[in-house]
Amino acid sequence: MNLKPNEEIQVSALSAAVVYGIWQLHAPNLADVKAAPAGNSTVHASMKSAVWTASAVTAGLAILAKSPTIFIVGTIMNVAEYWHYAHANQVNPATGKVDSQADATQAS
Protein backbone atom coordinates (compact mmCIF):
# COMPACT_ATOMS: atom_id res chain seq x y z
CA MET A 1 0.00 0.00 0.00
CA ASN A 2 1.47 3.29 -1.04
CA LEU A 3 0.33 6.18 1.07
CA LYS A 4 -0.60 9.59 -0.21
CA PRO A 5 1.56 12.40 1.21
CA ASN A 6 -1.12 13.60 3.63
CA GLU A 7 -1.73 10.03 4.85
CA GLU A 8 2.01 9.52 5.27
CA ILE A 9 2.19 12.61 7.49
CA GLN A 10 -0.70 11.32 9.60
CA VAL A 11 0.85 7.88 10.06
CA SER A 12 4.23 9.49 10.82
CA ALA A 13 2.59 11.55 13.56
CA LEU A 14 0.90 8.39 14.83
CA SER A 15 4.29 6.68 14.87
CA ALA A 16 5.76 9.48 16.97
CA ALA A 17 2.78 9.34 19.34
CA VAL A 18 3.09 5.56 19.71
CA VAL A 19 6.81 5.87 20.49
CA TYR A 20 6.02 8.51 23.11
CA GLY A 21 3.36 6.24 24.62
CA ILE A 22 5.72 3.28 24.74
CA TRP A 23 8.27 5.39 26.60
CA GLN A 24 5.62 6.50 29.07
CA LEU A 25 4.65 2.88 29.77
CA HIS A 26 8.11 1.25 29.81
CA ALA A 27 10.26 3.88 31.53
CA PRO A 28 9.81 5.52 34.92
CA ASN A 29 8.50 9.04 35.22
CA LEU A 30 11.21 11.48 34.02
CA ALA A 31 10.95 13.49 37.26
CA ASP A 32 11.68 10.32 39.24
CA VAL A 33 14.69 9.58 37.04
CA LYS A 34 16.04 13.09 37.66
CA ALA A 35 15.60 12.67 41.42
CA ALA A 36 17.24 9.23 41.54
CA PRO A 37 20.99 8.78 41.98
CA ALA A 38 22.98 9.11 38.76
CA GLY A 39 23.66 5.92 36.85
CA ASN A 40 20.66 3.96 38.14
CA SER A 41 20.84 0.51 36.52
CA THR A 42 17.09 -0.11 36.83
CA VAL A 43 16.37 3.04 34.84
CA HIS A 44 18.94 1.98 32.26
CA ALA A 45 17.27 -1.44 31.89
CA SER A 46 13.85 0.13 31.41
CA MET A 47 15.31 2.54 28.83
CA LYS A 48 16.69 -0.39 26.84
CA SER A 49 13.31 -2.10 26.96
CA ALA A 50 11.55 1.03 25.73
CA VAL A 51 14.07 1.56 22.90
CA TRP A 52 13.70 -1.98 21.58
CA THR A 53 9.91 -2.00 21.84
CA ALA A 54 9.53 1.39 20.16
CA SER A 55 12.01 0.41 17.43
CA ALA A 56 10.08 -2.77 16.67
CA VAL A 57 6.74 -0.96 16.49
CA THR A 58 8.19 1.82 14.31
CA ALA A 59 9.78 -0.68 11.95
CA GLY A 60 6.54 -2.64 11.77
CA LEU A 61 4.49 0.43 10.88
CA ALA A 62 7.04 1.50 8.27
CA ILE A 63 7.15 -1.94 6.68
CA LEU A 64 3.37 -2.26 6.59
CA ALA A 65 3.02 1.17 5.00
CA LYS A 66 6.16 0.78 2.83
CA SER A 67 7.25 4.25 3.89
CA PRO A 68 10.73 5.30 5.01
CA THR A 69 9.29 8.59 6.28
CA ILE A 70 7.37 6.78 9.00
CA PHE A 71 10.51 4.97 10.09
CA ILE A 72 12.56 8.17 10.13
CA VAL A 73 10.02 10.14 12.18
CA GLY A 74 9.54 7.28 14.66
CA THR A 75 13.27 6.79 15.01
CA ILE A 76 13.88 10.50 15.61
CA MET A 77 11.24 10.46 18.34
CA ASN A 78 12.80 7.33 19.86
CA VAL A 79 16.27 8.90 19.89
CA ALA A 80 14.90 12.10 21.44
CA GLU A 81 13.16 10.19 24.23
CA TYR A 82 16.27 8.08 24.86
CA TRP A 83 18.41 11.20 25.10
CA HIS A 84 16.04 12.80 27.61
CA TYR A 85 16.15 9.76 29.87
CA ALA A 86 19.86 9.08 29.41
CA HIS A 87 20.72 12.67 30.31
CA ALA A 88 18.41 12.62 33.32
CA ASN A 89 19.97 9.34 34.47
CA GLN A 90 23.50 10.76 34.27
CA VAL A 91 22.88 13.99 36.18
CA ASN A 92 23.56 13.98 39.90
CA PRO A 93 20.47 15.47 41.59
CA ALA A 94 22.53 17.04 44.38
CA THR A 95 24.87 18.98 42.10
CA GLY A 96 22.82 19.24 38.90
CA LYS A 97 25.88 18.20 36.90
CA VAL A 98 26.74 15.08 34.94
CA ASP A 99 28.33 12.46 37.16
CA SER A 100 31.28 10.87 35.38
CA GLN A 101 31.18 7.88 37.75
CA ALA A 102 27.68 7.03 36.51
CA ASP A 103 29.08 6.02 33.10
CA ALA A 104 30.82 2.99 34.61
CA THR A 105 27.55 1.57 35.95
CA GLN A 106 25.95 1.47 32.50
CA ALA A 107 28.66 -0.36 30.59
CA SER A 108 26.33 -3.03 29.24
N, CA, C and O atoms as a Tinker XYZ file with bonds, in Angstrom:
   432  protein
     1  N      0.837000   -1.164000    0.000000    73     2
     2  CA     0.000000    0.000000    0.000000    64     1     3
     3  C      0.888000    1.235000    0.000000    63     2     4     5
     4  O      1.698000    1.432000    0.906000    81     3
     5  N      0.735000    2.026000   -0.981000    73     3     6
     6  CA     1.465000    3.287000   -1.042000    64     5     7
     7  C      0.575000    4.387000   -0.513000    63     6     8     9
     8  O     -0.560000    4.565000   -0.954000    81     7
     9  N      1.114000    5.118000    0.440000    73     7    10
    10  CA     0.327000    6.178000    1.072000    64     9    11
    11  C      0.451000    7.480000    0.302000    63    10    12    13
    12  O      1.483000    7.783000   -0.297000    81    11
    13  N     -0.638000    8.242000    0.337000    73    11    14
    14  CA    -0.601000    9.588000   -0.208000    64    13    15
    15  C      0.199000   10.449000    0.772000    63    14    16    17
    16  O      0.320000   10.096000    1.944000    81    15
    17  N      0.747000   11.574000    0.305000    73    15    18
    18  CA     1.558000   12.398000    1.210000    64    17    19
    19  C      0.851000   12.815000    2.495000    63    18    20    21
    20  O      1.462000   12.801000    3.563000    81    19
    21  N     -0.421000   13.184000    2.412000    73    19    22
    22  CA    -1.120000   13.602000    3.631000    64    21    23
    23  C     -1.356000   12.412000    4.570000    63    22    24    25
    24  O     -1.334000   12.576000    5.790000    81    23
    25  N     -1.579000   11.229000    4.018000    73    23    26
    26  CA    -1.733000   10.034000    4.849000    64    25    27
    27  C     -0.402000    9.652000    5.492000    63    26    28    29
    28  O     -0.363000    9.200000    6.636000    81    27
    29  N      0.683000    9.837000    4.747000    73    27    30
    30  CA     2.007000    9.523000    5.268000    64    29    31
    31  C      2.354000   10.418000    6.457000    63    30    32    33
    32  O      2.969000    9.967000    7.423000    81    31
    33  N      1.959000   11.678000    6.380000    73    31    34
    34  CA     2.188000   12.609000    7.490000    64    33    35
    35  C      1.378000   12.183000    8.710000    63    34    36    37
    36  O      1.871000   12.244000    9.836000    81    35
    37  N      0.145000   11.755000    8.490000    73    35    38
    38  CA    -0.698000   11.324000    9.601000    64    37    39
    39  C     -0.136000   10.074000   10.272000    63    38    40    41
    40  O     -0.099000    9.989000   11.500000    81    39
    41  N      0.297000    9.110000    9.474000    73    39    42
    42  CA     0.846000    7.881000   10.057000    64    41    43
    43  C      2.193000    8.158000   10.719000    63    42    44    45
    44  O      2.534000    7.517000   11.713000    81    43
    45  N      2.960000    9.103000   10.183000    73    43    46
    46  CA     4.227000    9.486000   10.818000    64    45    47
    47  C      3.974000   10.106000   12.183000    63    46    48    49
    48  O      4.689000    9.818000   13.144000    81    47
    49  N      2.960000   10.954000   12.269000    73    47    50
    50  CA     2.587000   11.554000   13.556000    64    49    51
    51  C      2.094000   10.477000   14.520000    63    50    52    53
    52  O      2.393000   10.525000   15.713000    81    51
    53  N      1.348000    9.518000   14.010000    73    51    54
    54  CA     0.901000    8.393000   14.827000    64    53    55
    55  C      2.095000    7.600000   15.339000    63    54    56    57
    56  O      2.121000    7.181000   16.496000    81    55
    57  N      3.082000    7.396000   14.473000    73    55    58
    58  CA     4.289000    6.676000   14.866000    64    57    59
    59  C      4.998000    7.392000   16.007000    63    58    60    61
    60  O      5.427000    6.755000   16.969000    81    59
    61  N      5.123000    8.704000   15.907000    73    59    62
    62  CA     5.760000    9.476000   16.974000    64    61    63
    63  C      4.947000    9.386000   18.263000    63    62    64    65
    64  O      5.519000    9.274000   19.347000    81    63
    65  N      3.642000    9.432000   18.157000    73    63    66
    66  CA     2.779000    9.339000   19.339000    64    65    67
    67  C      2.879000    7.958000   19.989000    63    66    68    69
    68  O      2.883000    7.843000   21.215000    81    67
    69  N      2.960000    6.923000   19.173000    73    67    70
    70  CA     3.088000    5.562000   19.706000    64    69    71
    71  C      4.427000    5.404000   20.426000    63    70    72    73
    72  O      4.487000    4.805000   21.500000    81    71
    73  N      5.494000    5.935000   19.843000    73    71    74
    74  CA     6.807000    5.875000   20.490000    64    73    75
    75  C      6.756000    6.598000   21.833000    63    74    76    77
    76  O      7.264000    6.088000   22.832000    81    75
    77  N      6.154000    7.767000   21.863000    73    75    78
    78  CA     6.023000    8.511000   23.115000    64    77    79
    79  C      5.237000    7.689000   24.147000    63    78    80    81
    80  O      5.620000    7.625000   25.315000    81    79
    81  N      4.149000    7.070000   23.714000    73    79    82
    82  CA     3.358000    6.245000   24.617000    64    81    83
    83  C      4.113000    5.050000   25.150000    63    82    84    85
    84  O      3.980000    4.698000   26.322000    81    83
    85  N      4.907000    4.420000   24.296000    73    83    86
    86  CA     5.715000    3.280000   24.736000    64    85    87
    87  C      6.703000    3.731000   25.807000    63    86    88    89
    88  O      6.892000    3.038000   26.807000    81    87
    89  N      7.326000    4.871000   25.607000    73    87    90
    90  CA     8.271000    5.387000   26.596000    64    89    91
    91  C      7.560000    5.696000   27.911000    63    90    92    93
    92  O      8.128000    5.484000   28.983000    81    91
    93  N      6.341000    6.187000   27.844000    73    91    94
    94  CA     5.616000    6.497000   29.071000    64    93    95
    95  C      5.248000    5.228000   29.837000    63    94    96    97
    96  O      5.162000    5.247000   31.065000    81    95
    97  N      5.030000    4.130000   29.117000    73    95    98
    98  CA     4.655000    2.876000   29.769000    64    97    99
    99  C      5.856000    2.061000   30.238000    63    98   100   101
   100  O      5.776000    1.393000   31.269000    81    99
   101  N      6.966000    2.103000   29.503000    73    99   102
   102  CA     8.112000    1.254000   29.810000    64   101   103
   103  C      9.126000    1.890000   30.742000    63   102   104   105
   104  O      9.805000    1.177000   31.481000    81   103
   105  N      9.249000    3.203000   30.729000    73   103   106
   106  CA    10.263000    3.880000   31.533000    64   105   107
   107  C      9.599000    4.582000   32.719000    63   106   108   109
   108  O      8.420000    4.930000   32.665000    81   107
   109  N     10.370000    4.785000   33.786000    73   107   110
   110  CA     9.812000    5.517000   34.923000    64   109   111
   111  C      9.532000    6.973000   34.566000    63   110   112   113
   112  O      9.992000    7.471000   33.538000    81   111
   113  N      8.792000    7.631000   35.406000    73   111   114
   114  CA     8.504000    9.042000   35.225000    64   113   115
   115  C      9.834000    9.809000   35.154000    63   114   116   117
   116  O     10.737000    9.545000   35.948000    81   115
   117  N      9.962000   10.745000   34.222000    73   115   118
   118  CA    11.207000   11.476000   34.024000    64   117   119
   119  C     11.606000   12.258000   35.273000    63   118   120   121
   120  O     12.797000   12.387000   35.558000    81   119
   121  N     10.650000   12.774000   36.012000    73   119   122
   122  CA    10.953000   13.486000   37.256000    64   121   123
   123  C     11.579000   12.538000   38.281000    63   122   124   125
   124  O     12.482000   12.928000   39.020000    81   123
   125  N     11.102000   11.301000   38.324000    73   123   126
   126  CA    11.680000   10.317000   39.242000    64   125   127
   127  C     13.108000    9.958000   38.832000    63   126   128   129
   128  O     13.971000    9.748000   39.684000    81   127
   129  N     13.351000    9.890000   37.522000    73   127   130
   130  CA    14.694000    9.584000   37.037000    64   129   131
   131  C     15.651000   10.713000   37.420000    63   130   132   133
   132  O     16.787000   10.457000   37.822000    81   131
   133  N     15.198000   11.947000   37.297000    73   131   134
   134  CA    16.041000   13.090000   37.656000    64   133   135
   135  C     16.337000   13.120000   39.152000    63   134   136   137
   136  O     17.407000   13.573000   39.557000    81   135
   137  N     15.416000   12.649000   39.968000    73   135   138
   138  CA    15.598000   12.674000   41.415000    64   137   139
   139  C     16.406000   11.480000   41.926000    63   138   140   141
   140  O     16.931000   11.518000   43.039000    81   139
   141  N     16.508000   10.427000   41.124000    73   139   142
   142  CA    17.236000    9.226000   41.540000    64   141   143
   143  C     18.739000    9.460000   41.419000    63   142   144   145
   144  O     19.173000   10.363000   40.704000    81   143
   145  N     19.529000    8.650000   42.116000    73   143   146
   146  CA    20.988000    8.778000   41.983000    64   145   147
   147  C     21.428000    8.545000   40.534000    63   146   148   149
   148  O     20.819000    7.758000   39.809000    81   147
   149  N     22.481000    9.234000   40.128000    73   147   150
   150  CA    22.981000    9.112000   38.759000    64   149   151
   151  C     23.450000    7.697000   38.479000    63   150   152   153
   152  O     24.033000    7.043000   39.343000    81   151
   153  N     23.195000    7.232000   37.276000    73   151   154
   154  CA    23.657000    5.918000   36.852000    64   153   155
   155  C     22.814000    4.766000   37.366000    63   154   156   157
   156  O     23.331000    3.661000   37.527000    81   155
   157  N     21.546000    4.985000   37.625000    73   155   158
   158  CA    20.659000    3.957000   38.143000    64   157   159
   159  C     20.501000    2.841000   37.113000    63   158   160   161
   160  O     20.037000    3.090000   36.000000    81   159
   161  N     20.880000    1.616000   37.470000    73   159   162
   162  CA    20.842000    0.505000   36.520000    64   161   163
   163  C     19.417000    0.063000   36.197000    63   162   164   165
   164  O     19.175000   -0.445000   35.102000    81   163
   165  N     18.480000    0.238000   37.103000    73   163   166
   166  CA    17.093000   -0.111000   36.829000    64   165   167
   167  C     16.507000    0.805000   35.765000    63   166   168   169
   168  O     15.776000    0.355000   34.883000    81   167
   169  N     16.828000    2.085000   35.850000    73   167   170
   170  CA    16.373000    3.042000   34.839000    64   169   171
   171  C     16.983000    2.688000   33.493000    63   170   172   173
   172  O     16.307000    2.729000   32.465000    81   171
   173  N     18.263000    2.341000   33.504000    73   171   174
   174  CA    18.938000    1.982000   32.256000    64   173   175
   175  C     18.283000    0.756000   31.612000    63   174   176   177
   176  O     18.110000    0.717000   30.394000    81   175
   177  N     17.924000   -0.229000   32.411000    73   175   178
   178  CA    17.274000   -1.435000   31.885000    64   177   179
   179  C     15.904000   -1.103000   31.293000    63   178   180   181
   180  O     15.535000   -1.640000   30.249000    81   179
   181  N     15.158000   -0.234000   31.945000    73   179   182
   182  CA    13.845000    0.133000   31.411000    64   181   183
   183  C     13.989000    0.969000   30.142000    63   182   184   185
   184  O     13.142000    0.892000   29.252000    81   183
   185  N     15.049000    1.764000   30.051000    73   183   186
   186  CA    15.306000    2.537000   28.834000    64   185   187
   187  C     15.592000    1.600000   27.662000    63   186   188   189
   188  O     15.091000    1.810000   26.557000    81   187
   189  N     16.392000    0.574000   27.904000    73   187   190
   190  CA    16.692000   -0.389000   26.840000    64   189   191
   191  C     15.434000   -1.098000   26.374000    63   190   192   193
   192  O     15.248000   -1.319000   25.177000    81   191
   193  N     14.576000   -1.453000   27.310000    73   191   194
   194  CA    13.313000   -2.104000   26.963000    64   193   195
   195  C     12.442000   -1.187000   26.109000    63   194   196   197
   196  O     11.851000   -1.627000   25.123000    81   195
   197  N     12.366000    0.074000   26.487000    73   195   198
   198  CA    11.554000    1.033000   25.733000    64   197   199
   199  C     12.118000    1.257000   24.337000    63   198   200   201
   200  O     11.360000    1.348000   23.371000    81   199
   201  N     13.444000    1.345000   24.217000    73   199   202
   202  CA    14.071000    1.557000   22.901000    64   201   203
   203  C     13.759000    0.402000   21.966000    63   202   204   205
   204  O     13.370000    0.618000   20.818000    81   203
   205  N     13.926000   -0.821000   22.449000    73   203   206
   206  CA    13.698000   -1.982000   21.580000    64   205   207
   207  C     12.232000   -2.119000   21.198000    63   206   208   209
   208  O     11.920000   -2.430000   20.048000    81   207
   209  N     11.336000   -1.895000   22.136000    73   207   210
   210  CA     9.910000   -1.999000   21.836000    64   209   211
   211  C      9.485000   -0.932000   20.833000    63   210   212   213
   212  O      8.789000   -1.230000   19.862000    81   211
   213  N      9.901000    0.304000   21.065000    73   211   214
   214  CA     9.534000    1.392000   20.159000    64   213   215
   215  C     10.147000    1.193000   18.779000    63   214   216   217
   216  O      9.515000    1.506000   17.770000    81   215
   217  N     11.361000    0.678000   18.726000    73   215   218
   218  CA    12.007000    0.413000   17.430000    64   217   219
   219  C     11.250000   -0.649000   16.645000    63   218   220   221
   220  O     11.060000   -0.520000   15.436000    81   219
   221  N     10.820000   -1.697000   17.338000    73   219   222
   222  CA    10.079000   -2.768000   16.668000    64   221   223
   223  C      8.738000   -2.269000   16.136000    63   222   224   225
   224  O      8.350000   -2.603000   15.016000    81   223
   225  N      8.038000   -1.480000   16.925000    73   223   226
   226  CA     6.740000   -0.957000   16.490000    64   225   227
   227  C      6.916000    0.008000   15.313000    63   226   228   229
   228  O      6.154000   -0.040000   14.347000    81   227
   229  N      7.921000    0.881000   15.400000    73   227   230
   230  CA     8.187000    1.823000   14.310000    64   229   231
   231  C      8.546000    1.088000   13.027000    63   230   232   233
   232  O      8.048000    1.427000   11.953000    81   231
   233  N      9.402000    0.093000   13.135000    73   231   234
   234  CA     9.782000   -0.682000   11.949000    64   233   235
   235  C      8.570000   -1.411000   11.373000    63   234   236   237
   236  O      8.403000   -1.474000   10.155000    81   235
   237  N      7.733000   -1.958000   12.239000    73   235   238
   238  CA     6.537000   -2.644000   11.766000    64   237   239
   239  C      5.590000   -1.718000   11.023000    63   238   240   241
   240  O      5.077000   -2.074000    9.962000    81   239
   241  N      5.355000   -0.539000   11.569000    73   239   242
   242  CA     4.489000    0.432000   10.879000    64   241   243
   243  C      5.083000    0.847000    9.534000    63   242   244   245
   244  O      4.363000    0.961000    8.542000    81   243
   245  N      6.387000    1.071000    9.505000    73   243   246
   246  CA     7.035000    1.501000    8.267000    64   245   247
   247  C      7.007000    0.403000    7.207000    63   246   248   249
   248  O      6.822000    0.681000    6.022000    81   247
   249  N      7.187000   -0.830000    7.631000    73   247   250
   250  CA     7.149000   -1.945000    6.680000    64   249   251
   251  C      5.735000   -2.156000    6.142000    63   250   252   253
   252  O      5.543000   -2.368000    4.945000    81   251
   253  N      4.754000   -2.096000    7.034000    73   251   254
   254  CA     3.370000   -2.264000    6.585000    64   253   255
   255  C      2.958000   -1.174000    5.601000    63   254   256   257
   256  O      2.255000   -1.444000    4.628000    81   255
   257  N      3.393000    0.048000    5.855000    73   255   258
   258  CA     3.019000    1.166000    4.995000    64   257   259
   259  C      3.991000    1.367000    3.834000    63   258   260   261
   260  O      3.726000    2.164000    2.934000    81   259
   261  N      5.111000    0.649000    3.850000    73   259   262
   262  CA     6.158000    0.784000    2.829000    64   261   263
   263  C      6.603000    2.242000    2.703000    63   262   264   265
   264  O      6.664000    2.803000    1.609000    81   263
   265  N      6.912000    2.834000    3.858000    73   263   266
   266  CA     7.253000    4.252000    3.890000    64   265   267
   267  C      8.469000    4.498000    4.777000    63   266   268   269
   268  O      8.418000    4.262000    5.984000    81   267
   269  N      9.563000    4.971000    4.179000    73   267   270
   270  CA    10.731000    5.299000    5.007000    64   269   271
   271  C     10.485000    6.526000    5.889000    63   270   272   273
   272  O     11.129000    6.674000    6.927000    81   271
   273  N      9.583000    7.387000    5.499000    73   271   274
   274  CA     9.291000    8.585000    6.284000    64   273   275
   275  C      8.762000    8.215000    7.665000    63   274   276   277
   276  O      9.131000    8.839000    8.660000    81   275
   277  N      7.918000    7.225000    7.727000    73   275   278
   278  CA     7.366000    6.778000    9.001000    64   277   279
   279  C      8.479000    6.255000    9.897000    63   278   280   281
   280  O      8.503000    6.536000   11.096000    81   279
   281  N      9.389000    5.501000    9.320000    73   279   282
   282  CA    10.513000    4.966000   10.090000    64   281   283
   283  C     11.407000    6.093000   10.593000    63   282   284   285
   284  O     11.844000    6.068000   11.744000    81   283
   285  N     11.679000    7.069000    9.752000    73   283   286
   286  CA    12.557000    8.174000   10.130000    64   285   287
   287  C     11.943000    8.994000   11.264000    63   286   288   289
   288  O     12.623000    9.307000   12.241000    81   287
   289  N     10.679000    9.336000   11.141000    73   287   290
   290  CA    10.017000   10.139000   12.179000    64   289   291
   291  C      9.951000    9.360000   13.497000    63   290   292   293
   292  O     10.229000    9.925000   14.555000    81   291
   293  N      9.592000    8.094000   13.451000    73   291   294
   294  CA     9.537000    7.280000   14.664000    64   293   295
   295  C     10.898000    7.116000   15.311000    63   294   296   297
   296  O     11.018000    7.144000   16.536000    81   295
   297  N     11.925000    6.943000   14.488000    73   295   298
   298  CA    13.273000    6.793000   15.014000    64   297   299
   299  C     13.775000    8.085000   15.646000    63   298   300   301
   300  O     14.422000    8.048000   16.693000    81   299
   301  N     13.489000    9.223000   15.027000    73   299   302
   302  CA    13.878000   10.505000   15.607000    64   301   303
   303  C     13.211000   10.700000   16.971000    63   302   304   305
   304  O     13.844000   11.170000   17.917000    81   303
   305  N     11.945000   10.339000   17.062000    73   303   306
   306  CA    11.241000   10.462000   18.345000    64   305   307
   307  C     11.840000    9.514000   19.379000    63   306   308   309
   308  O     11.976000    9.879000   20.546000    81   307
   309  N     12.194000    8.316000   18.966000    73   307   310
   310  CA    12.797000    7.335000   19.862000    64   309   311
   311  C     14.146000    7.833000   20.376000    63   310   312   313
   312  O     14.436000    7.721000   21.567000    81   311
   313  N     14.960000    8.376000   19.493000    73   311   314
   314  CA    16.269000    8.903000   19.895000    64   313   315
   315  C     16.103000   10.083000   20.848000    63   314   316   317
   316  O     16.847000   10.207000   21.821000    81   315
   317  N     15.130000   10.946000   20.570000    73   315   318
   318  CA    14.897000   12.103000   21.442000    64   317   319
   319  C     14.482000   11.659000   22.846000    63   318   320   321
   320  O     14.967000   12.197000   23.842000    81   319
   321  N     13.594000   10.688000   22.917000    73   319   322
   322  CA    13.165000   10.187000   24.232000    64   321   323
   323  C     14.331000    9.513000   24.963000    63   322   324   325
   324  O     14.511000    9.705000   26.166000    81   323
   325  N     15.113000    8.730000   24.233000    73   323   326
   326  CA    16.267000    8.075000   24.859000    64   325   327
   327  C     17.230000    9.121000   25.410000    63   326   328   329
   328  O     17.734000    8.975000   26.523000    81   327
   329  N     17.485000   10.166000   24.644000    73   327   330
   330  CA    18.409000   11.198000   25.095000    64   329   331
   331  C     17.898000   11.876000   26.364000    63   330   332   333
   332  O     18.672000   12.127000   27.288000    81   331
   333  N     16.598000   12.173000   26.412000    73   331   334
   334  CA    16.036000   12.798000   27.615000    64   333   335
   335  C     16.279000   11.933000   28.852000    63   334   336   337
   336  O     16.721000   12.429000   29.888000    81   335
   337  N     15.990000   10.658000   28.734000    73   335   338
   338  CA    16.147000    9.758000   29.869000    64   337   339
   339  C     17.607000    9.498000   30.188000    63   338   340   341
   340  O     17.981000    9.446000   31.359000    81   339
   341  N     18.442000    9.333000   29.164000    73   339   342
   342  CA    19.862000    9.078000   29.408000    64   341   343
   343  C     20.509000   10.272000   30.103000    63   342   344   345
   344  O     21.309000   10.097000   31.023000    81   343
   345  N     20.171000   11.470000   29.674000    73   343   346
   346  CA    20.720000   12.666000   30.313000    64   345   347
   347  C     20.234000   12.776000   31.755000    63   346   348   349
   348  O     21.019000   13.069000   32.657000    81   347
   349  N     18.957000   12.544000   31.969000    73   347   350
   350  CA    18.409000   12.623000   33.324000    64   349   351
   351  C     19.035000   11.572000   34.230000    63   350   352   353
   352  O     19.210000   11.813000   35.424000    81   351
   353  N     19.374000   10.419000   33.683000    73   351   354
   354  CA    19.967000    9.344000   34.471000    64   353   355
   355  C     21.441000    9.603000   34.764000    63   354   356   357
   356  O     21.991000    8.981000   35.673000    81   355
   357  N     22.083000   10.477000   34.047000    73   355   358
   358  CA    23.500000   10.763000   34.266000    64   357   359
   359  C     23.733000   11.955000   35.183000    63   358   360   361
   360  O     24.833000   12.125000   35.709000    81   359
   361  N     22.715000   12.778000   35.381000    73   359   362
   362  CA    22.880000   13.992000   36.181000    64   361   363
   363  C     22.696000   13.681000   37.660000    63   362   364   365
   364  O     21.723000   13.041000   38.059000    81   363
   365  N     23.640000   14.141000   38.460000    73   363   366
   366  CA    23.561000   13.979000   39.902000    64   365   367
   367  C     22.541000   14.981000   40.439000    63   366   368   369
   368  O     22.699000   16.181000   40.214000    81   367
   369  N     21.499000   14.529000   41.142000    73   367   370
   370  CA    20.468000   15.466000   41.595000    64   369   371
   371  C     20.976000   16.472000   42.627000    63   370   372   373
   372  O     20.414000   17.559000   42.751000    81   371
   373  N     22.013000   16.132000   43.356000    73   371   374
   374  CA    22.534000   17.042000   44.382000    64   373   375
   375  C     23.291000   18.214000   43.761000    63   374   376   377
   376  O     23.189000   19.347000   44.232000    81   375
   377  N     24.049000   17.933000   42.703000    73   375   378
   378  CA    24.869000   18.981000   42.101000    64   377   379
   379  C     24.263000   19.556000   40.828000    63   378   380   381
   380  O     24.579000   20.683000   40.446000    81   379
   381  N     23.398000   18.795000   40.171000    73   379   382
   382  CA    22.821000   19.237000   38.904000    64   381   383
   383  C     23.787000   19.109000   37.742000    63   382   384   385
   384  O     23.551000   19.669000   36.671000    81   383
   385  N     24.869000   18.379000   37.943000    73   383   386
   386  CA    25.879000   18.198000   36.898000    64   385   387
   387  C     26.014000   16.719000   36.562000    63   386   388   389
   388  O     25.649000   15.846000   37.349000    81   387
   389  N     26.550000   16.461000   35.368000    73   387   390
   390  CA    26.743000   15.083000   34.939000    64   389   391
   391  C     27.778000   14.419000   35.831000    63   390   392   393
   392  O     28.843000   14.978000   36.094000    81   391
   393  N     27.453000   13.226000   36.292000    73   391   394
   394  CA    28.333000   12.459000   37.162000    64   393   395
   395  C     29.144000   11.496000   36.309000    63   394   396   397
   396  O     28.588000   10.567000   35.724000    81   395
   397  N     30.440000   11.707000   36.233000    73   395   398
   398  CA    31.284000   10.866000   35.384000    64   397   399
   399  C     31.378000    9.437000   35.909000    63   398   400   401
   400  O     31.661000    8.521000   35.137000    81   399
   401  N     31.151000    9.228000   37.186000    73   399   402
   402  CA    31.179000    7.882000   37.754000    64   401   403
   403  C     29.964000    7.067000   37.315000    63   402   404   405
   404  O     29.998000    5.837000   37.353000    81   403
   405  N     28.905000    7.735000   36.904000    73   403   406
   406  CA    27.682000    7.032000   36.509000    64   405   407
   407  C     27.879000    6.282000   35.196000    63   406   408   409
   408  O     27.159000    5.319000   34.932000    81   407
   409  N     28.839000    6.697000   34.361000    73   407   410
   410  CA    29.083000    6.017000   33.099000    64   409   411
   411  C     29.533000    4.580000   33.312000    63   410   412   413
   412  O     29.190000    3.701000   32.521000    81   411
   413  N     30.294000    4.332000   34.367000    73   411   414
   414  CA    30.818000    2.988000   34.614000    64   413   415
   415  C     29.719000    1.999000   34.977000    63   414   416   417
   416  O     29.868000    0.801000   34.735000    81   415
   417  N     28.615000    2.479000   35.555000    73   415   418
   418  CA    27.547000    1.574000   35.953000    64   417   419
   419  C     26.697000    1.116000   34.780000    63   418   420   421
   420  O     25.964000    0.135000   34.899000    81   419
   421  N     26.783000    1.815000   33.639000    73   419   422
   422  CA    25.946000    1.474000   32.499000    64   421   423
   423  C     26.736000    0.847000   31.360000    63   422   424   425
   424  O     26.329000    0.952000   30.203000    81   423
   425  N     27.826000    0.215000   31.652000    73   423   426
   426  CA    28.662000   -0.361000   30.589000    64   425   427
   427  C     28.128000   -1.728000   30.185000    63   426   428   429
   428  O     28.824000   -2.736000   30.308000    81   427
   429  N     26.893000   -1.756000   29.702000    73   427   430
   430  CA    26.331000   -3.030000   29.244000    64   429   431
   431  C     25.818000   -2.919000   27.854000    63   430   432
   432  O     25.309000   -3.896000   27.303000    81   431
